Amino acid sequence: MIQFTYEHPKNNDYEGKITVHVHENASQYYSKEQFPLRLMHKTLMGEIPWNTDLNPGWWSQYTMLTYTSLEVIDNLGNKLIDWKWDPFIHGDIAHQMFEIWSMNNRGSNGIAIGTHNGMTGEWVGPINKGLIKGTLVEASDPQYNDLHKYYNNKTWVKCRKELITTDGSDVIFYEGGGGWTNSIVKESIENYVDSSSIRQTNRTSVSINNLIEEVSIDGPVKWLHLDVEGLDDKLILSIKEELLPELLVYENENIGDESNNMVRTYLESKGYIVYYSNRNVIALRKI
């Protein structure tokens, strides 16, 4: 009748895939008043990035699943499917390790840089559960506004609209598309957004070391999450050794093999165990 299929992340499908198929014979088991069925994928914020109606013989497929939920409701208001993403069932190694570390290090202070609207990232679950506290940093206005709206009332969270660089210099910031690839590294955004749609602005920035030192007022920065589109390696290598966190997550897909190997070698020399996990890397420092 209704076939629900979940596929775990693999290859370039980093967040898994859900397919809902209403078989042609479904009309034999459901009354015609129940159609169409309404399918909705929802974010933590309650927004619906994808929805569709389903009649017998129709199907839907969606891939951006992290920290989302799925509902299928018939035309009479009956909920037929109620699915929620879970880090231990649907997440990759990085999501699971971050979750376990947060459970074992409750109240730890940290920073997420390049949060977009705050709906994805290994830190999202632990922060929302109140397991850890943190400062969330986003440079683009539209995404920051959503971030601030959702997290501002959480007393253990601070939001900062800032651009983070290695040295706090003035830079050109490139934005375009859905905001997922905004960066000071022009080549990174050009891989995903047509050059005619890219906007550039002159921006001031804050150095990552100054940011860590400022956030440390609320306790040592024990975790750090980076998603800065091609700048992750440079930020990591510029952090003063005494400010390196216990747990570090960064994106590896936009920095190239040479930089990935360099960062891995560097982190291992500082006592980290490094795990590659889809598009991200999670590194845990041995104590």
Residue pairs with C-beta under 8 A, 6 or more apart in sequence:
1 22
1 23
1 25
1 26
1 29
1 30
2 20
2 21
2 22
2 23
2 26
2 37
2 72
2 80
2 81
3 19
3 20
3 21
3 23
4 18
4 19
4 20
4 81
4 83
5 18
5 19
5 20
5 21
6 16
6 17
6 18
6 83
6 90
7 13
7 16
7 17
7 18
7 19
8 16
8 90
9 15
9 16
9 92
9 278
13 63
14 92
14 278
14 279
15 63
15 64
15 65
15 66
16 63
16 65
16 90
17 61
17 62
17 63
17 65
18 41
18 61
18 62
18 63
18 65
18 70
18 83
19 59
19 60
19 61
20 39
20 54
20 59
20 60
20 61
20 70
20 72
20 81
21 58
21 59
22 37
22 54
22 55
22 56
22 57
22 58
22 59
23 56
23 57
24 56
24 57
25 56
26 56
27 35
27 56
30 74
33 75
33 76
34 74
34 75
34 76
34 78
35 54
35 55
35 56
35 74
35 75
36 53
36 54
36 55
36 75
37 53
37 54
37 55
37 72
37 73
37 74
37 75
37 80
38 51
38 53
38 54
38 71
38 72
38 73
38 74
38 75
39 51
39 52
39 53
39 54
39 60
39 70
39 71
39 72
40 48
40 50
40 51
40 70
40 71
40 72
40 73
41 48
41 49
41 50
41 51
41 62
41 64
41 65
41 68
41 69
41 70
42 48
42 68
42 69
42 70
42 71
43 49
43 67
43 68
43 119
44 67
44 68
44 119
44 124
44 128
44 150
45 117
45 119
45 146
45 149
45 150
49 64
49 68
50 60
50 62
50 64
52 60
54 60
54 72
62 70
64 120
65 85
65 90
66 85
66 91
66 95
66 120
66 124
67 85
67 119
67 120
67 124
67 125
68 85
69 82
69 83
69 84
69 85
70 81
70 82
70 83
70 84
71 79
71 81
71 82
71 83
72 79
72 80
72 81
73 79
73 80
74 80
85 91
87 95
87 96
87 98
87 99
87 125
88 96
88 99
91 99
92 277
92 278
92 280
93 275
93 277
93 282
94 122
94 249
94 275
94 277
94 278
94 280
94 281
94 282
95 122
95 125
95 277
97 275
97 277
97 282
97 284
98 122
98 123
98 125
98 126
98 223
98 247
98 249
98 282
99 122
99 125
99 126
101 223
101 247
101 284
102 108
102 125
102 126
102 129
102 131
102 132
102 223
103 126
103 131
105 132
105 222
105 223
105 246
106 131
106 132
107 132
107 133
107 219
108 132
108 133
108 219
108 222
108 223
108 246
109 132
109 133
109 134
109 215
109 216
109 218
109 219
109 220
109 221
109 222
109 223
110 123
110 132
110 133
110 134
110 135
110 221
110 222
110 223
110 224
110 225
110 245
110 247
111 134
111 135
111 136
111 137
111 211
111 212
111 215
111 221
111 223
111 224
111 225
112 121
112 123
112 127
112 134
112 135
112 136
112 137
112 224
112 225
112 227
113 137
113 164
113 208
113 211
113 224
113 225
113 226
113 227
113 228
113 235
114 137
114 138
114 139
114 164
114 226
114 227
114 228
114 229
115 121
115 136
115 137
115 138
115 143
115 147
115 227
116 138
116 143
116 147
116 179
116 180
116 227
117 138
117 143
117 146
117 147
117 150
118 124
118 136
118 138
118 146
118 147
118 150
118 151
121 225
121 227
121 249
122 225
122 249
122 280
122 282
123 132
123 134
123 223
123 225
123 249
126 132
127 133
127 134
127 136
127 151
127 154
127 156
127 157
128 154
130 154
130 156
132 156
132 223
133 156
133 157
133 218
133 219
134 156
134 157
134 158
134 223
135 157
135 158
135 159
135 160
135 211
135 215
135 218
136 147
136 151
136 157
136 158
136 159
136 160
137 159
137 160
137 161
137 162
137 164
137 211
138 144
138 147
138 159
138 160
138 161
139 161
139 162
139 163
139 164
139 173
139 182
139 203
140 175
140 179
140 182
141 161
142 179
143 179
143 182
144 159
144 161
147 159
148 159
148 161
151 157
151 159
152 159
158 215
158 218
162 205
162 206
162 211
163 171
163 173
163 184
163 203
163 204
163 205
163 206
164 205
164 206
164 207
164 208
164 211
164 228
164 235
165 171
165 184
165 205
165 206
165 207
165 208
165 231
165 235
166 207
166 208
166 231
166 234
166 235
166 238
167 207
167 238
168 205
168 206
168 207
168 210
169 205
170 202
170 203
170 204
170 205
171 184
171 202
171 203
171 205
172 184
172 186
172 200
172 201
172 202
172 203
173 182
173 183
173 184
173 200
173 201
173 202
173 203
174 182
174 183
174 184
174 185
174 186
174 189
174 198
174 199
174 200
175 182
175 189
175 198
175 199
175 200
175 201
176 182
176 189
176 193
176 194
176 197
176 198
176 199
177 189
177 192
177 193
177 197
180 192
181 188
181 189
181 191
181 192
181 193
181 229
182 189
182 229
183 189
183 228
183 229
183 230
183 231
184 205
184 231
185 229
185 230
185 231
185 254
186 198
187 230
188 229
188 230
188 231
188 254
189 198
189 229
190 198
191 254
207 238
208 235
208 238
208 239
209 238
209 239
209 240
209 243
212 221
212 224
212 239
212 243
213 243
215 221
216 243
221 243
221 245
222 245
222 246
222 247
223 245
223 246
223 247
223 248
223 249
224 245
224 247
224 248
224 249
225 248
225 249
225 250
226 232
226 235
226 236
226 248
226 249
226 250
226 251
227 250
227 251
228 235
228 251
229 251
229 254
230 254
230 255
232 250
232 251
232 252
232 254
232 255
232 263
233 250
233 255
233 259
233 260
233 262
233 263
235 250
236 248
236 250
236 263
236 266
236 267
237 262
237 263
237 266
241 270
244 270
244 285
245 285
246 284
246 285
246 287
247 282
247 283
247 284
247 285
248 267
248 272
248 282
248 283
248 284
248 285
249 280
249 281
249 282
249 283
250 263
250 280
250 281
250 283
251 279
251 280
251 281
252 260
252 276
252 279
252 280
252 281
253 279
255 263
260 281
263 281
264 274
264 281
267 274
267 283
268 274
270 285
271 285
271 286
272 283
272 284
272 285
272 286
273 283
273 284
273 285
273 286
274 281
274 282
274 283
275 281
275 282
275 283
275 284
